[in-house]
Amino acid sequence: VLCLSFHAFSKAPKYICDMLLWWFCTIRIKSQNMSHMLLGLFLAELLLVHGAVEDKAPLCRILRSPEYPLLAKEGDVTIGGAFSIHMKVTQPPLSFTEKPAYLTCSRVNLREFRFAQTMIFAIEEINKRNSLLPNVSIGYRIYDNCGSTLTSMRAVMGLMNGGEWAVTKSCSGQSAVHAIIGESESSSTIVLSRTTGPFEIPVISHSATCECLSNKKEHPSFFRTIASDLHQSRALAQLVKHFGWTWVGAVNSDSDYGNNGMAIFLSAAQEEGVCVEYREKFNRAEPEKVMRVVEVIQKSTARVIIGFLAHVEMNNLLEQLNLHNITGRQFIGVEAWITADSLVTPNSFSVLGGALGFAVPKSNISGFDTYLIKDFWETSFKCKEKETAETACKVNHDLYELKDYVDDVTKLTYTSNIYKAVYAVAHSLHSVLNCSDSLGCNRTMTITPKEVVESLKKVNFTIKNGEQVWFDSTGSAVARYEVVNWQQDPNGLIEFKPVGYYDAFLPPGQRFVLRTEEIMWPGGNKELPVSVCSESCRPGTHKVLQKGKPVCCYDCIPCAEGEISNTTDSIDCLKCPEEYWSNQNRDACVMKNVEFLSFTEVMSKILVFFTVFGVLLTLIVIVLFLKKRDTPLVKANNSELSFLLLFSLTLCFLCSLTFMGRPSQWSCMLRHTAFGITFVLCISCVLGKTIVVLMAFRATLPGSNVMKWFGPVQQRLSVVAFTLIQVVICILWLTINPPFPFKNMKHFKEKIILECALGSPVGFWAVLGYIGLLALLCFIFAFLARKLPDNFNEAKFITFSMLIFCAVWITFIPAYVSSPGKFTVAVEIFAILASSYGLLFCIFAPKCFIIVLKPELNTKKHMMDRK
């Protein structure tokens, strides 16, 4: 009974009451000791007193005072907002002896203030509509994070907890807002998303582009009405490559936004063949690192700088670049700063003039300009004078100073993203509350953050300017960017002129469009700046990387002979096909010059002259011998063989002509066979005459009848027999493996030698060897008959002619082997002519001398005299 009474009357928290009652009832009540019983009653009394006291105390209490919003309005549903309305945060000194003072924010960021105004404008516009959340009003709570992750955390807590200092019913409950719009920077947005993620409160950012936020495991309830940096970073690499800038510098914010975006850019740049000379990063709170970045830029050779920076860091860098008068660099910017009005200063154009970058497309929101000028200050910011006594007006007096500031609303870029984010939340709530035009919304429903998140994944609507809004699987919007260029108008005012666009929703070949002719480059130039580590290698050369340097730093080495490169910046040279050769510039393959001994060459003309001259001399001798055929000198030693020898010499002279001209199948077969047969015929005649001389003197010996065995008939038959052997050799050669025209590409790389291949080397050397054998026999016989007694011993002249013949052909062999190309043919022709002239002069010149100049010696008596 006592336990039940304690439990019934106790007002203590349930877990304390249960614990104490369990201890008292199960342990102490069992004791029979009276002192223990009295102790139990005393504890019960304490428990009752404790319950009476604790009944008046709150269950959960905020350790410090709550965070109050900068701008707020009550509604049936509430949308939170977090913006960097002030740019600078001042941290008070920490003495650790007293409670720290609040952080102080200063320097109004007009752009961020416009974001807050846009959010309020969109909410007010929805509240006036009957088609969207018809009977539900939307409230808002907008916090200022002062551009710091530290104050961002306090703003997040304020958005989730609301304005209550303490609660008495439960420590857990519904968030004060149903969705949060913000923040502008990726680092602050990551803080916001990771803090609200466990509670599944949807966060929709208008400008946080870090690709890391696309990770749905870490940020399950995050959405954004802007594209991820994945697309922008890749588009930056494509832009740089489009203009041929292969040597760039890179500077990024030392934050999640800058580090992630730059990492994607570096990877994409490597794929595009773009090299980065340096990569520097700094944080807005590190002025000493900004100075280091300026030094690196000043010393670098890269003329193009990729600035993946938040606008605050870009502003810090711009100040230092102005101070050090560093101009003439081509800046490539990102959406965070390329159109930031805060960068437009009297001196900024000298540094950023001609800058190119990607910007969020501008979108005009009808009615917004009027709201900024009048309605906002009258309805949402009710401070008629900046000295109004209200606390909010005293704290935010610097905002009131912007009351009369008028700017061009059409130039505002991110405002449409804020507008779309608010409408996305409204459409999501409209779906969750089962709203309809006739019945309105079910206001009795309890909205859970998870329901809003799931509904946001499905939203697909069109805002009043015709733009469609939906989220992809990562919670991001489709990548659409304007390419803008920093230019000056005729009045000297800086303008961000659109010169193209990038749309990831289009097919791959149509995503990037640039109007290059409209771009103004640094220094007001119309000429494209150059930023390369090494100049492009012209056609005819190839790149060889410089040791220890990036792939964009190289030397241009000319291609080797027979190789070409017909494109700029060729990595390797291409080898020309076998019948082609590189031209002088090494940029094209041309047909190799085909070389052969043509009739038009000087050498050929000289050889033809000596051939014709030899033929004429031979014909003159023939004519002379015909006229003097009855004289003893002509009759001596078988005149038939002499005429046959002269005829064969004529053929020998003429066969040299077959070696000239372009080789063909027939000419190749003719030249070697004609040469072989005519020379065998010639040597056979000489051999026959030599044998006749020997036989003639042998016949004068007593009792000798040798001449009857080697008479005129036998002489003719011997010539025919010797010649037929050569004919058979030639027929076998032509039948088995005949000579053929051949393109010789081994001796000379730059030209083709068109020659007659031997076909069968055995056949060629057999023909030549047989001629040599006959010549050797003829030389031996003539040598044996050289001292025979006679006034006119023809054997002496035959010996000398054979000596010349053999000498010519012995020297021909090494010359033939070593002489390349057409000179091989020339050597062979020279050997034919030299040996022919040797035979003609040595055998017939002495006879012609006697016939023409010493006719008195051309008698039988003189011929028969022995000396």
C-alpha positions in Angstrom: 0.0 0.0 0.0 2.8 2.3 0.9 4.5 1.7 -2.5 1.3 2.4 -4.4 0.8 5.6 -2.4 4.3 6.8 -3.1 3.9 6.1 -6.8 0.5 7.7 -7.0 1.3 10.9 -5.2 4.8 11.5 -6.5 5.2 14.2 -9.2 8.8 13.4 -9.9 9.8 12.4 -13.4 8.7 8.8 -14.1 12.1 7.3 -14.4 13.3 8.8 -11.0 10.1 7.7 -9.3 10.3 4.2 -10.7 14.0 3.8 -9.8 13.5 5.0 -6.2 10.3 3.0 -5.6 11.9 -0.2 -7.0 14.8 0.3 -4.6 12.6 1.0 -1.6 9.9 -1.6 -2.2 12.0 -4.6 -3.3 15.0 -4.2 -1.0 14.3 -2.1 2.1 10.7 -3.2 2.8 12.0 -6.7 3.3 14.1 -5.7 6.2 12.6 -6.4 9.7 14.8 -3.8 11.2 12.7 -0.8 12.4 15.6 1.7 11.6 15.5 0.5 8.1 11.7 1.1 7.9 12.1 4.6 9.2 14.8 5.3 6.7 12.5 4.1 4.0 9.7 6.5 5.1 12.2 9.3 5.2 13.2 8.6 1.6 9.6 8.5 0.6 9.0 11.9 2.1 12.0 13.3 0.2 10.6 11.8 -3.0 7.3 13.6 -2.5 9.0 16.8 -1.8 11.2 16.4 -4.8 8.1 15.7 -7.0 6.5 18.9 -5.7 9.5 21.0 -6.5 10.3 19.5 -9.9 6.7 19.8 -11.1 7.4 23.5 -11.6 10.8 23.2 -13.5 11.2 22.8 -17.3 12.3 19.4 -18.6 14.8 20.8 -21.3 16.6 24.1 -21.3 18.9 25.9 -23.8 22.2 26.5 -22.1 22.4 30.0 -23.4 19.8 32.4 -24.9 18.1 31.2 -28.1 19.3 32.3 -31.5 16.8 34.7 -33.0 16.2 35.2 -36.7 17.2 38.3 -38.5 13.8 38.3 -40.4 10.8 36.3 -39.4 7.1 35.8 -39.9 4.7 33.3 -38.4 2.6 30.9 -40.5 0.9 27.6 -40.6 4.1 26.1 -42.0 7.5 27.6 -41.8 10.4 27.7 -44.2 13.8 28.5 -42.8 16.6 30.5 -44.5 20.3 30.9 -43.9 22.3 33.5 -45.8 25.6 35.4 -45.3 23.9 38.8 -45.1 27.0 40.1 -43.4 30.5 39.3 -44.8 32.7 39.8 -41.8 32.6 38.2 -38.4 34.6 39.5 -35.4 35.3 37.1 -32.6 35.6 38.7 -29.1 38.7 38.0 -27.0 38.6 34.9 -24.9 39.8 35.6 -21.3 38.3 32.3 -19.8 37.3 34.3 -16.8 33.9 35.3 -17.9 31.2 34.2 -20.3 32.3 35.1 -24.0 30.5 37.9 -25.7 28.5 37.3 -28.9 30.1 37.3 -32.3 29.9 40.6 -34.1 28.9 40.7 -37.8 29.7 43.6 -40.1 29.9 44.7 -43.8 26.6 44.0 -45.5 26.7 41.6 -48.4 24.2 43.1 -50.8 23.9 40.0 -52.9 23.1 37.8 -49.9 20.6 40.4 -48.7 18.9 40.2 -52.0 18.7 36.4 -51.6 16.8 36.9 -48.3 14.5 39.4 -50.0 13.9 37.0 -52.9 12.9 34.2 -50.4 10.4 36.5 -48.7 9.0 37.8 -52.0 8.4 34.2 -53.2 6.7 33.3 -49.9 4.5 36.4 -50.0 3.6 35.6 -53.6 2.6 32.0 -52.7 0.5 33.2 -49.8 -1.5 35.4 -52.2 -2.2 32.6 -54.6 -5.2 30.3 -54.3 -3.8 27.5 -56.5 -0.9 26.6 -54.3 -1.5 25.9 -50.6 -4.8 27.7 -50.8 -5.8 27.7 -47.1 -2.3 27.5 -45.6 0.0 30.4 -44.9 3.7 30.1 -45.1 5.9 31.7 -42.5 9.7 32.2 -42.5 12.7 32.4 -40.2 15.8 33.8 -41.9 19.2 33.7 -40.1 22.4 35.5 -40.9 25.5 33.3 -40.7 27.9 36.2 -41.4 29.9 34.1 -43.8 31.4 31.8 -41.1 30.9 28.1 -40.4 30.9 29.0 -36.7 27.9 31.2 -36.9 26.4 28.8 -39.4 26.2 26.2 -36.7 24.4 28.6 -34.4 22.0 29.4 -37.2 21.2 25.7 -37.7 20.4 25.3 -34.1 18.2 28.3 -34.2 16.3 26.9 -37.2 15.7 23.6 -35.6 15.0 24.7 -32.0 12.9 27.8 -32.7 12.7 30.7 -30.3 11.6 28.8 -27.1 14.0 29.1 -24.2 12.8 25.9 -22.6 10.3 23.1 -22.9 8.5 21.2 -20.2 6.8 18.3 -21.9 9.4 16.5 -24.0 13.0 17.0 -25.1 12.2 15.7 -28.6 9.7 17.1 -31.0 8.9 18.7 -34.3 11.5 21.0 -35.9 10.7 24.7 -35.9 10.9 24.8 -39.7 9.7 22.3 -42.3 12.5 23.0 -44.8 15.5 25.2 -45.0 16.7 27.4 -47.9 20.4 27.9 -48.0 23.3 28.3 -47.6 25.2 30.1 -50.3 28.6 28.5 -49.8 29.3 24.8 -49.9 31.2 24.6 -46.6 28.4 26.3 -44.6 25.9 24.2 -46.5 27.8 21.0 -45.5 27.6 22.1 -41.9 23.8 22.7 -42.3 23.1 19.5 -44.1 25.1 17.2 -41.8 23.5 18.8 -38.8 19.9 18.5 -40.1 20.5 15.2 -41.8 19.8 12.9 -38.8 16.5 14.7 -38.4 15.7 14.4 -42.1 14.9 18.1 -42.4 15.2 19.0 -46.1 17.8 21.6 -47.1 17.6 23.3 -50.5 20.6 25.3 -51.5 20.6 27.9 -54.3 24.3 28.1 -54.9 26.2 25.4 -53.0 27.8 23.5 -55.9 30.3 21.1 -54.2 30.1 17.7 -55.8 30.5 16.2 -52.3 26.9 17.2 -51.6 25.7 14.8 -54.2 26.6 11.9 -51.9 23.1 10.8 -50.7 24.6 8.6 -48.0 26.1 11.6 -46.2 23.4 14.1 -47.3 20.2 12.2 -47.7 17.8 15.2 -47.4 19.9 17.7 -49.4 18.6 19.3 -52.7 19.8 22.3 -54.8 18.4 24.4 -57.6 21.9 24.7 -59.1 24.0 22.1 -60.8 26.9 20.3 -59.2 30.5 21.4 -59.8 31.0 18.1 -61.6 29.6 19.7 -64.7 31.2 23.1 -64.2 34.7 21.6 -63.6 34.5 19.5 -66.7 33.2 22.4 -68.7 36.1 24.5 -67.5 38.6 21.9 -68.8 36.8 21.9 -72.1 36.8 25.7 -72.3 40.6 25.8 -71.7 41.2 23.1 -74.3 38.9 24.9 -76.8 41.2 27.9 -76.8 44.4 25.8 -76.9 45.6 26.8 -73.5 47.7 23.8 -72.4 49.7 25.5 -69.7 47.6 27.0 -66.8 47.8 28.0 -63.2 45.2 27.0 -60.7 44.0 28.7 -57.5 41.2 27.6 -55.3 39.6 28.3 -52.0 40.8 26.0 -49.2 37.3 24.8 -48.5 35.0 21.9 -49.5 33.8 24.0 -52.5 37.3 24.9 -53.8 39.1 21.6 -53.1 36.4 19.3 -54.5 35.8 21.5 -57.6 39.5 21.9 -58.3 40.1 18.1 -57.9 37.5 17.4 -60.6 38.9 20.1 -62.8 42.5 18.7 -62.5 41.2 15.2 -63.4 39.3 16.5 -66.4 42.2 18.8 -67.5 44.5 15.8 -67.5 42.1 13.9 -69.8 42.0 16.9 -72.1 45.8 17.2 -72.3 46.0 20.4 -70.2 48.9 20.8 -67.8 48.8 22.8 -64.6 52.0 24.7 -63.8 50.9 25.3 -60.1 48.0 24.7 -57.8 47.7 27.1 -54.8 44.9 27.3 -52.3 44.1 29.6 -49.4 41.4 30.5 -46.9 39.9 33.9 -46.4 41.3 33.8 -42.8 44.9 33.3 -44.0 46.3 36.5 -45.5 49.9 35.2 -45.5 48.9 32.5 -47.9 47.3 35.0 -50.2 50.7 36.7 -50.5 52.3 33.4 -51.4 49.7 32.9 -54.2 50.5 36.3 -55.5 54.3 35.5 -55.6 53.6 32.2 -57.5 51.4 34.0 -60.0 54.0 36.7 -60.5 56.8 34.2 -61.2 54.8 31.8 -63.3 54.9 31.5 -67.1 51.3 30.4 -67.4 49.2 33.3 -68.8 45.9 31.6 -67.9 44.7 31.2 -64.3 41.8 29.0 -63.2 40.2 30.6 -60.2 38.0 28.1 -58.3 37.3 30.6 -55.5 34.4 31.8 -53.5 33.7 35.5 -54.1 35.2 36.4 -50.7 38.6 34.7 -51.4 38.5 36.1 -54.9 38.1 39.6 -53.5 41.1 39.1 -51.2 43.2 37.9 -54.1 42.1 40.7 -56.3 43.2 43.3 -53.7 46.7 41.9 -53.6 47.0 41.6 -57.4 46.0 45.2 -57.7 48.6 46.2 -55.1 51.4 44.3 -56.9 50.2 45.6 -60.3 49.9 42.1 -61.7 47.9 42.4 -65.0 47.6 40.8 -68.3 46.6 37.4 -67.0 43.6 35.6 -68.5 41.3 34.6 -65.6 38.9 31.8 -66.0 36.2 32.0 -63.3 33.4 30.0 -61.7 29.8 30.9 -61.0 30.8 31.9 -57.4 32.6 35.1 -58.4 32.5 35.7 -62.2 29.4 37.9 -61.9 29.9 39.1 -58.3 29.2 42.9 -58.1 31.4 43.1 -55.0 34.4 42.6 -57.3 33.6 45.5 -59.5 35.9 48.3 -58.3 37.6 51.2 -60.1 40.9 49.1 -60.3 39.5 45.6 -60.7 39.2 45.7 -64.5 43.0 46.1 -64.9 43.3 42.6 -63.4 40.1 40.9 -64.3 39.4 42.6 -67.7 38.7 39.9 -70.3 38.0 37.3 -67.7 35.9 34.3 -68.9 33.7 32.1 -66.7 30.5 30.3 -66.1 27.5 32.0 -64.6 24.1 30.9 -63.5 21.7 32.1 -66.3 19.8 35.3 -65.3 16.1 35.0 -65.0 13.7 38.0 -64.6 11.1 37.5 -61.9 8.1 39.8 -62.6 7.2 42.1 -59.8 10.4 41.6 -57.9 11.9 45.0 -58.7 8.8 46.8 -57.2 9.0 44.6 -54.2 12.6 45.5 -53.5 12.0 49.2 -53.8 8.8 49.6 -51.8 6.9 46.5 -50.5 9.8 44.9 -48.6 10.5 48.0 -46.5 6.9 48.5 -45.8 5.8 45.0 -44.9 8.7 42.8 -44.0 11.2 45.3 -42.7 9.1 47.7 -40.6 11.7 50.1 -39.5 10.6 53.5 -40.9 13.7 55.2 -39.5 17.0 53.6 -38.7 16.8 55.1 -35.1 13.6 53.2 -34.3 13.6 52.1 -30.7 12.9 48.4 -31.5 15.8 46.1 -30.8 15.7 44.5 -34.3 15.9 47.9 -35.9 18.8 48.9 -33.8 20.8 45.8 -34.5 20.0 45.9 -38.3 20.4 49.6 -38.9 23.0 48.9 -41.5 20.4 47.1 -43.6 18.1 50.1 -43.5 20.8 52.1 -45.2 20.2 50.0 -48.3 16.6 51.1 -48.5 17.2 53.6 -51.3 19.8 51.5 -53.1 18.4 50.6 -56.6 20.1 48.0 -58.8 19.1 46.2 -62.0 17.1 43.2 -61.0 17.6 41.5 -64.4 21.4 41.2 -63.5 20.7 39.2 -60.4 21.7 35.6 -61.1 20.9 33.4 -58.1 17.6 35.0 -57.2 15.8 32.7 -59.6 17.4 29.7 -57.8 16.0 31.0 -54.4 12.6 31.6 -56.1 12.6 28.0 -57.5 13.7 26.6 -54.1 10.8 28.2 -52.3 8.3 27.1 -54.9 9.8 23.5 -54.7 9.1 23.4 -51.0 5.6 24.9 -51.5 4.7 22.2 -54.2 6.1 19.5 -51.9 3.9 20.7 -49.0 1.0 21.0 -51.3 1.4 17.3 -52.1 1.9 16.2 -48.5 -1.2 18.1 -47.3 -3.3 16.6 -50.1 -4.4 20.1 -51.3 -7.0 20.7 -53.9 -8.6 23.8 -55.5 -12.1 22.9 -54.1 -11.3 21.5 -50.7 -8.1 23.3 -49.9 -5.4 21.6 -47.7 -5.8 19.1 -44.9 -4.5 21.3 -42.1 -5.0 18.6 -39.4 -2.2 16.5 -40.8 1.1 16.4 -39.0 3.9 17.1 -41.5 7.0 15.1 -41.0 10.3 16.1 -42.5 10.7 12.7 -44.2 7.4 13.2 -46.0 8.6 16.6 -47.3 11.9 15.0 -48.5 10.1 12.2 -50.4 7.8 14.7 -52.0 10.7 17.0 -53.1 12.2 14.0 -55.0 9.0 13.9 -57.1 8.4 17.6 -57.7 8.2 18.7 -61.3 6.7 22.1 -62.1 7.1 25.2 -64.2 7.5 28.6 -62.8 5.9 31.7 -64.4 8.8 32.5 -66.6 8.4 29.1 -68.3 11.4 27.4 -66.7 10.9 23.8 -65.6 12.0 22.7 -62.1 12.9 19.2 -61.1 15.7 17.3 -59.3 17.8 14.5 -60.5 18.9 11.4 -58.6 21.5 13.4 -56.7 19.1 16.1 -55.8 20.6 18.6 -58.2 19.3 20.7 -61.0 20.3 20.3 -64.6 23.6 22.0 -65.5 22.9 25.2 -67.5 25.5 27.9 -67.5 26.1 31.2 -69.4 29.7 31.9 -70.5 30.3 35.5 -69.5 33.1 37.9 -70.4 34.3 40.9 -68.3 34.0 43.9 -70.7 33.7 47.6 -70.5 30.8 49.4 -72.2 31.3 52.7 -74.1 30.8 54.6 -70.8 33.6 52.7 -69.1 31.3 50.7 -66.9 32.1 47.0 -66.3 29.6 44.5 -67.8 29.3 40.8 -67.7 28.6 40.1 -71.3 27.2 36.6 -72.3 29.3 35.1 -75.1 28.0 31.6 -75.1 26.4 28.8 -73.1 26.8 25.3 -71.7 23.8 23.0 -71.4 24.4 19.5 -70.1 20.8 18.6 -71.0 21.6 18.8 -74.7 23.3 16.0 -76.8 27.1 15.8 -76.3 28.0 17.6 -79.5 25.6 20.6 -78.9 26.3 21.3 -75.2 29.0 23.9 -75.7 28.4 27.0 -77.8 30.8 30.0 -77.9 30.7 33.2 -79.9 34.5 33.8 -79.9 34.3 36.9 -82.1 32.4 38.7 -79.3 35.1 38.0 -76.6 37.3 40.8 -75.3 40.7 39.5 -74.1 42.9 41.1 -71.4 44.2 44.5 -72.2 41.3 45.1 -74.6 42.8 42.9 -77.2 40.9 41.0 -79.9 43.7 38.5 -80.3 43.5 35.2 -78.5 46.2 35.0 -75.7 48.6 32.1 -75.8 49.4 30.1 -72.7 51.6 27.0 -73.5 54.7 25.5 -71.9 56.1 24.7 -75.4 55.1 26.0 -78.7 53.1 23.6 -80.9 55.3 21.3 -82.9 54.7 22.0 -86.6 54.0 19.1 -89.1 57.3 17.4 -89.8 58.3 17.2 -86.2 57.2 15.2 -83.1 57.2 15.9 -79.4 59.8 14.6 -77.1 59.0 15.2 -73.4 61.4 17.3 -71.3 62.8 15.3 -68.5 61.2 16.0 -65.1 58.5 18.3 -66.5 54.8 17.9 -67.3 53.7 16.4 -70.6 52.9 19.8 -72.0 56.6 20.7 -71.8 58.5 19.2 -74.7 61.0 19.7 -77.5 60.1 19.5 -81.2 62.4 17.0 -82.9 62.3 16.7 -86.7 61.2 13.4 -88.1 63.8 11.0 -89.4 64.2 10.4 -93.1 61.4 8.3 -94.5 59.1 9.4 -91.6 56.5 12.1 -91.5 54.0 13.8 -89.2 51.2 15.7 -90.9 49.6 17.1 -87.8 50.6 19.6 -85.2 51.9 18.3 -81.8 52.4 14.8 -83.2 53.6 12.3 -80.6 55.3 10.0 -83.1 56.4 10.1 -86.7 54.7 7.8 -89.2 56.9 5.7 -91.5 56.1 6.1 -95.1 55.0 3.1 -97.2 57.8 1.2 -99.0 57.5 3.0 -102.3 57.2 6.4 -100.7 59.6 8.8 -99.1 59.3 11.8 -96.9 59.5 15.2 -98.5 61.9 17.9 -97.5 59.6 19.3 -94.8 58.8 15.8 -93.5 55.1 16.5 -93.5 54.0 14.3 -96.5 55.0 11.1 -98.2 55.8 11.4 -101.8 56.6 8.8 -104.4 60.2 7.8 -104.4 62.2 8.8 -107.5 62.6 5.8 -109.8 66.2 5.6 -111.0 67.4 3.8 -114.1 69.8 4.6 -116.9 67.6 6.5 -119.3 68.6 7.7 -122.7 68.1 11.3 -121.7 70.9 11.3 -119.2 74.3 12.7 -120.0 76.0 9.5 -119.1 73.7 7.6 -121.4 74.3 10.0 -124.2 78.1 9.5 -123.9 77.7 5.8 -123.9 75.4 5.9 -126.9 78.0 8.1 -128.7 80.8 5.5 -128.1 78.4 2.7 -129.1 77.5 4.3 -132.4 81.1 5.3 -132.9 82.2 1.7 -132.4 79.5 0.5 -134.8 80.7 3.0 -137.4 84.3 2.0 -137.0 83.3 -1.6 -137.4 81.3 -0.9 -140.5 84.2 1.1 -142.0 86.5 -1.9 -141.4 83.9 -4.2 -143.0 83.7 -1.9 -146.0 87.4 -1.7 -146.2 87.8 -5.4 -146.0 85.2 -6.0 -148.6 87.0 -3.7 -151.0 90.3 -5.4 -150.3 89.0 -8.9 -149.9 91.2 -10.2 -152.7 94.4 -8.9 -151.1 96.7 -11.3 -149.3 96.3 -9.6 -145.9 92.5 -10.0 -146.0 92.6 -13.5 -147.4 95.1 -14.6 -144.8 93.8 -16.5 -141.8 90.3 -17.2 -143.1 88.6 -14.0 -144.3 85.2 -15.6 -143.5 86.1 -15.6 -139.8 87.3 -12.0 -140.0 83.9 -10.9 -141.5 82.0 -13.0 -138.9 84.1 -11.4 -136.2 83.4 -7.9 -137.5 79.7 -8.8 -137.6 79.7 -10.1 -134.0 81.6 -7.0 -132.9 78.9 -4.9 -134.4 76.3 -6.8 -132.4 78.5 -6.5 -129.3 78.5 -2.7 -129.7 74.7 -2.6 -130.4 73.8 -5.0 -127.5 75.0 -2.2 -125.1 71.9 -0.2 -126.1 69.6 -2.9 -124.6 71.0 -2.0 -121.2 69.6 1.6 -121.4 66.0 2.7 -120.9 63.4 1.6 -118.5 63.7 -2.1 -117.7 60.8 -4.3 -118.7 60.2 -8.0 -118.8 61.4 -8.4 -122.4 64.3 -5.9 -122.2 65.7 -7.7 -119.1 65.7 -11.0 -120.8 67.1 -9.6 -124.1 70.0 -7.6 -122.6 71.6 -10.5 -120.8 71.0 -13.1 -123.5 72.1 -10.8 -126.4 75.2 -9.9 -124.5 76.1 -13.5 -123.7 75.4 -14.8 -127.2 77.1 -12.0 -129.2 80.2 -12.1 -127.1 80.5 -15.9 -127.3 80.1 -15.5 -131.1 82.8 -12.9 -131.1 85.2 -14.9 -128.9 84.5 -18.1 -130.8 85.6 -16.3 -134.0 88.8 -15.1 -132.3 89.4 -18.6 -130.9 88.9 -20.1 -134.4 91.4 -17.6 -135.9 93.9 -18.5 -133.2 93.6 -22.2 -133.8 93.9 -21.5 -137.5 97.2 -19.7 -136.9 98.6 -22.6 -134.8 97.4 -25.2 -137.3 98.8 -23.2 -140.3 102.3 -23.3 -138.9 102.0 -26.9 -137.8 101.0 -27.7 -141.4 104.3 -26.4 -142.7 106.2 -29.0 -140.9 107.2 -32.1 -143.0 104.7 -34.9 -143.0 102.0 -32.8 -141.3 98.4 -33.0 -142.6 96.7 -31.2 -139.6 95.1 -28.6 -141.8 92.8 -31.1 -143.3 91.3 -31.6 -139.9 90.7 -27.9 -139.3 89.6 -26.6 -142.6 87.1 -23.9 -143.3 84.2 -26.2 -142.6 85.6 -27.3 -139.3 86.2 -23.6 -138.4 82.6 -22.7 -139.1 81.3 -25.7 -137.2 83.5 -24.8 -134.2 82.1 -21.3 -134.1 78.5 -22.6 -134.3 79.2 -25.3 -131.7 80.7 -22.8 -129.2 77.8 -20.4 -129.8 75.2 -23.1 -129.5 76.4 -24.0 -126.0 75.8 -20.4 -124.9 72.4 -20.4 -126.6 71.5 -23.5 -124.6 72.7 -21.9 -121.3 70.6 -18.8 -122.1 67.5 -20.9 -122.9 67.8 -22.8 -119.7 68.2 -19.6 -117.8 65.2 -18.0 -119.4 63.1 -21.1 -118.9 63.9 -21.8 -115.3 64.3 -18.4 -113.7 64.6 -15.5 -116.2 65.7 -12.0 -115.4 62.9 -9.6 -114.5 62.4 -5.9 -113.7 62.9 -5.3 -110.0 62.4 -2.3 -107.7 65.5 -2.2 -105.6 64.8 -0.3 -102.3 67.7 -1.6 -100.3 70.7 0.4 -101.7 69.0 3.8 -101.3 66.2 4.7 -98.9 65.1 7.8 -100.7 64.8 6.4 -104.2 63.9 3.2 -106.0 66.4 1.6 -108.4 64.6 0.0 -111.2 66.9 -2.7 -112.4 66.9 -6.1 -114.0 67.1 -8.7 -111.3 69.2 -11.7 -112.4 66.4 -14.2 -111.6 68.9 -17.0 -111.4 72.4 -15.9 -110.4 73.7 -19.3 -111.5 72.4 -18.6 -115.0 74.1 -15.2 -115.1 77.4 -16.4 -113.8 77.2 -19.4 -116.1 76.9 -17.1 -119.1 79.7 -14.9 -117.9 81.9 -17.8 -116.9 81.5 -19.5 -120.3 82.6 -16.2 -122.0 85.5 -16.1 -119.7 86.4 -19.7 -120.4 86.5 -19.1 -124.1 88.5 -15.9 -123.6 91.0 -17.8 -121.5 91.4 -20.6 -124.1 91.8 -18.0 -126.8 94.4 -16.2 -124.7 96.4 -19.4 -124.1 96.4 -20.4 -127.7 97.3 -17.0 -128.9 100.1 -16.8 -126.3 101.5 -20.1 -127.6 101.5 -18.8 -131.2 102.9 -15.4 -130.4 106.5 -16.2 -131.5 105.7 -18.1 -134.6 107.8 -16.7 -137.5 105.9 -14.5 -139.9 105.9 -11.0 -141.0 102.3 -10.7 -139.9 101.7 -13.0 -137.0 98.0 -12.3 -136.0 98.5 -14.3 -132.8 100.4 -11.5 -131.3 97.5 -9.1 -131.7 95.0 -11.7 -130.5 97.1 -12.2 -127.4 97.1 -8.5 -126.7 93.3 -8.2 -127.4 92.5 -11.1 -125.1 94.7 -9.6 -122.4 92.7 -6.4 -122.6 89.4 -8.4 -122.8 90.2 -10.4 -119.6 91.5 -7.3 -117.8 88.3 -5.5 -118.5 86.0 -8.2 -117.3 88.1 -9.1 -114.3 87.9 -5.5 -113.1 84.2 -5.5 -114.1 83.2 -8.0 -111.4 84.1 -5.9 -108.3 82.9 -2.7 -110.0 79.6 -4.4 -110.9 79.1 -5.6 -107.3 80.0 -2.3 -105.6 78.4 0.2 -108.0 74.8 0.9 -106.9 71.8 1.7 -109.1 72.2 2.9 -112.6 76.0 2.9 -112.2 75.9 -0.9 -112.2 74.4 -0.8 -115.7 76.8 1.9 -116.8 79.8 -0.3 -115.6 78.4 -3.3 -117.5 78.0 -1.2 -120.7 81.5 0.3 -120.3 82.9 -3.3 -120.0 81.1 -4.3 -123.2 82.3 -1.3 -125.1 85.9 -1.5 -123.7 86.2 -5.1 -124.6 84.6 -4.6 -128.0 87.0 -1.7 -128.7 89.9 -3.8 -127.5 89.1 -6.6 -129.9 88.4 -4.2 -132.8 91.6 -2.2 -132.4 94.0 -5.0 -131.4 93.0 -7.3 -134.2 91.9 -5.0 -137.0 93.8 -1.8 -136.5 97.2 -3.2 -137.7 95.6 -4.7 -140.8 93.8 -1.4 -141.6 97.0 0.4 -141.2 98.8 -1.8 -143.8 95.8 -1.7 -146.1 95.4 2.0 -146.0 98.8 3.4 -145.3 101.3 0.6 -146.3 99.7 -1.0 -149.3 103.2 -2.1 -150.5 103.3 -4.6 -147.6 100.0 -6.1 -148.6 101.7 -8.7 -150.8 102.0 -12.4 -150.7 105.8 -12.3 -150.8 106.0 -10.0 -147.8 103.4 -12.0 -145.9 105.4 -15.2 -146.5 108.8 -13.8 -145.5 110.0 -15.1 -142.1 112.1 -13.1 -139.9 
